[in-house]
Amino acid sequence: MDIETFPEIENFQKLPKQVIVKAGATSFDSKSGARLQGIVINNSGHAIRDIYVNIVVFDEKKIPQANTCLPAEPSSLPQGAIANFSFEFKNHPKAIEDYHLYTNWRIDDQD
């Protein structure tokens, strides 16, 4: 889903009460490889930290071809805040089309 087609959000009460990860732009360049960017929205009801975004990339037969994770930027979010991420696959032969994203995080109870 492109950022431009991401549903219009009037307020965070309309979103599910969870940490949401959405892919945005995907691109491919023969020199730099494939790239996938997106956002993480914290609508869990509390601050979170140590946010990591995980991706599994599938081929046309739904066989996993790559998996990796990276920290979101920023890696700590208060309730209602948004972080971003960007995956780069230098040796991927084409744009990323079939993938699964998920997040790992901790409740930020450090005060």
Number of C-alpha atoms within 10 A of each C-alpha: 12 12 13 9 8 11 8 7 9 8 8 14 10 9 14 10 12 12 21 17 20 17 20 18 13 18 15 18 13 12 8 13 17 20 19 20 17 21 19 25 20 23 23 17 12 14 18 22 18 15 22 19 23 18 17 16 17 17 13 9 7 10 10 14 12 13 13 11 15 15 19 23 16 15 18 21 23 16 15 16 15 19 18 19 21 18 17 15 17 14 11 17 12 14 16 18 12 13 17 12 16 15 17 13 15 12 14 14 9 7 3
